[in-house]
Amino acid sequence: MNVYDLFVKPYETYTALQILLEATGALFGVLSVYFSIKKNIWVYPTGIISTLIYVYILFNFGLLGDCMINVYYTAMSIYGWVLWAKNSEDNIHVEVSWATKREWVFGIFLFILSLALVTIIYYYKPYIDNAFSMEGTSLGLYHLDWANWLDVLTTSIFLVGMWFMAKQRIENWIFWIIGDFICMPMMIFKGLGITSVQYLVFTIMAIIGYLKWKKSFKEKK
């Protein structure tokens, strides 16, 4: 399989609107990560635009876990926006720190809870796909492919990462790095080439973000 098959051919069946939406969502997603690296509160308004677009895109591509996480991102972005504004001296930038043991315990709880909830949703996916009708529907996880299982995993990883970011914890970048890296092949498999490139950019930016936040914390001490 060549580059054309991976990144161009899938878009031959897409409408101009679908391509524009994905490109716009990817652009605002990159802007959001950029502002996050800068510890700038604009991470949230740009992120909200991106996540709302991807709620629509991912639902239509059957990635319910990632669709759900983008709904969560939108809600958490509002929460994070308020929290960052409250903790910012200039209403733009914030100070960062490492997570406490208690926050790590809560993060692990969120991860396990997310794994369970997203798996349950996929269990009922045949019912959802059948216009919420049980007629001729067989519930179960038999219909999941490897990309769906990765979706369950990355949804849980990103959920914890988003929570740590809202709390201004340096560890949030570790979750973004892992989740973004896993998402690259998943999005290629689903025919979302633009989004897969976005996740490659996200992975690189997340590594930079981790190093910069870590350096910022050391300089503050």
N, C-alpha and C positions, 0 to 999 in steps of 0.2 A: 504494500500500500504506500503510495507516494504522497507528497505534500498536497497535491491537487485533490486527491481523494479525501484527505483528512480535513482540509481547511476551505476548499472551494466548492466541491461537488455537493455537499449537504445543503448549501445555500441556493442551489439551482431551483429548489422547490419552495423556497421561502418567498414571501411577499416583501416588497420594499419596506413596508411598515415594520415587519418582524425584524429585518436586518437593522433598520434604524434604531428600534427599541433596544436591541441587544448591544449595539455599538454605544448608544447613549448611556445605558446602564453600566457598561464596562468603563466608560470615560469617567463617570461620576464616582464609580467604585475606586478607581485609581486616585482620583482627587481626594477622596475620603481617607485613603491610607496615607497619602502624602501629608495631609493636615494632621493625621494622627502621629506621624513621625515627628512633626514639628510641635507636638503637644498643643495644637491649636484647636479651639472649640468648633471651628468650621468643619471638623471631621464629622460632626453630626448632621447638619443640614444637607451636606453633599451626600452623606451616607444614606439618609432617608430617601432621597430621590432615587438612588441606585437600587436600594432594597425593594421599594415599591414596584419598580419596573421588573425586577427579577421575581417577585411574587407571581406576577402574571406569566412571565416566560417559563419558569420552572414548573408551574402547575400544568401548563399546556404540554410540557415535555415529560410529564409523569414523575418528576423527581419531587415527591411529596415531602420528603424530609427536608431537603434544601429549601423548598417552598415555605415550609413551616418556619425554618430558621430565619428566613427573610422577614416573615411576619414578626417573629420575635425580635429581629434586629431593629425593625421600625419602632417597636414599643420600647426596646432597651435604649435606642438612640435618643428618644424623648427623655427617658430617665437619666441617661448619661449627660445629655445636654444640660438638664437642670442641675445635676450634681457638679459638673465641671464649672458651670457658671457660678455656683455657690462657693466653690473652692478656689476660684481664680481671683487673683488680686487685680488684674487688669481686664477681666471679663473675656480674655482670649486664651491665655496660656495657663497651664497647671503644673504643679510639682508632682513627681512620681516617686513610688517606693516599691519595695518588695512585699509580697503578700505574707500575711501572718499564717501560723499553723491552722488557726480556726477558719480562715478564708479558704485554705487548701482543702480542708475537710468538707466545707460547703461546696467547693468546686467539684470535688469527687462525687458528692451526692447529686449535684446537677447533672453530671456526666451519666451516671447510672440511671437516673430518672429519665433523662432524654432518650437513652438507648431503649428503655422499656416502652416509652410513649410512642416513639417513631416506629418501632417494630409493631406495636398494636395497630397503628394507623395503616401500615402496609398490609397487615392481616386483613383489614377491611377494605383495601384498595379495590378488589373486584366489585364490591358493593358500591363504592364511590363512582367507579368507572361506568357502572350500569345505571347511572342516573339515580343512585340511592334506592335501588330496587333489588329485592332478594330473588326475583323471578329469574331462574336459570343461572343463578350465581353460586359459586362455590368459594367459600372463604378459606383463607390459608396464606402461607408464604411460598407456595409452589411456583408462583409467577415471578418471583424476584430473580434478577440476574446479578452478576457481580457488581455492576454499577449501582444497583439499588442498595446492596449491602454496604457498599462504600458510602452511599448517601446517608445511611443510618449512622455510620461511624463518624463521618465528617460533620453531620448535623450536631452531634453531641460534643465534638471537639470545638466547633465554632461557638456553640452556646456558652461553654465555659470561658472561652477566649473573650467573648463580648462582655461577659459579666466582669472579668478581671480588668478589661479596658475601662469600663464605666467606673470601676473603683480606683483607676489610675495605678494599676499594678504592673510592674515590668514584665511579669510572667505571661501576660496576655499575648505577647509576641511569639512565645514558644508554641502556643496553640495555633496561632495563625500560620506559622511556618509549616507545621505538620499538616494541618488541614488543607492549606493551599496547594501543597505539593501533591497530596492525594487526589485533589480535585482535577488536576490537569488531565490525566488519562480518562477520568470519568466523563468529563465534558466533551472530549474528542469522540468518545464512544457514542455519546448522545447526539453528536452532530452539531455541537455548539463550539465551533473552532475559535470564534472571537473570544468567547468566555474562557476557553482553555488558555489562550495567550494571556488573558487578563490574570489568570491564576499564576502563571509563570512570573509575570511582573509583580504580583502580590507577594510571591515567595521571596523574591529578591528584595523587595521593599520591606518586608517583615524582618528579614535578617538585618537590614540597615536600621530599622526602627528599634530592634532589640539592642543593638550595639549603642545607638545614640541615647536611648533611655537609660541604659546601664551606665554610660559615661556621665550623663546628666546627674544621676543620683550620686555618683562618686564625687563629682565636683561640688555638689551641694553640701556634702559632709565636711 
